[in-house]
């Protein structure tokens, strides 16, 4: 449904005030059990100097963050690995970073990993990917005026950063 809305240009965004820290905390609590069941540890560092209220589509931000957290857990297979969630203010921008110690994304796939239905080598191997999570996250970020930056190294993990435009 989201793909259809994005593809047709009919995805509506609703700008409301929301508390990013509360939103992230709720999502971390939601994903925590899944991570713990895989033997993964969540390391959370939320800066204290963040703005109390942001304006934007909180429902869509929730969707982006859930996709990113789910991917971090999904592609971190070995127990005793960590997923780092960091939120900091850099100048006038808020940066949300999710970094995992998972299998990483091959360099050949990085330029295409945010394309619709592109699962990449690792998605094909695991059979767990529809190729839509990062596509939807990227498209929503673009529509909200945010930036999505993905860096990765095979065998070392992936870092996905959302840079909020104020």
Secondary structure as UniProt FT lines:
FT   HELIX           2..8
FT   STRAND          16..18
FT   HELIX           20..37
FT   TURN            38..39
FT   STRAND          41..46
FT   TURN            48..49
FT   STRAND          54..56
FT   HELIX           58..74
FT   TURN            79..80
FT   STRAND          82..90
FT   TURN            91..92
FT   STRAND          93..100
FT   HELIX           107..110
FT   TURN            111..114
FT   TURN            116..117
FT   HELIX           120..126
FT   HELIX           133..144
FT   STRAND          147..153
FT   TURN            154..156
FT   STRAND          157..164
//
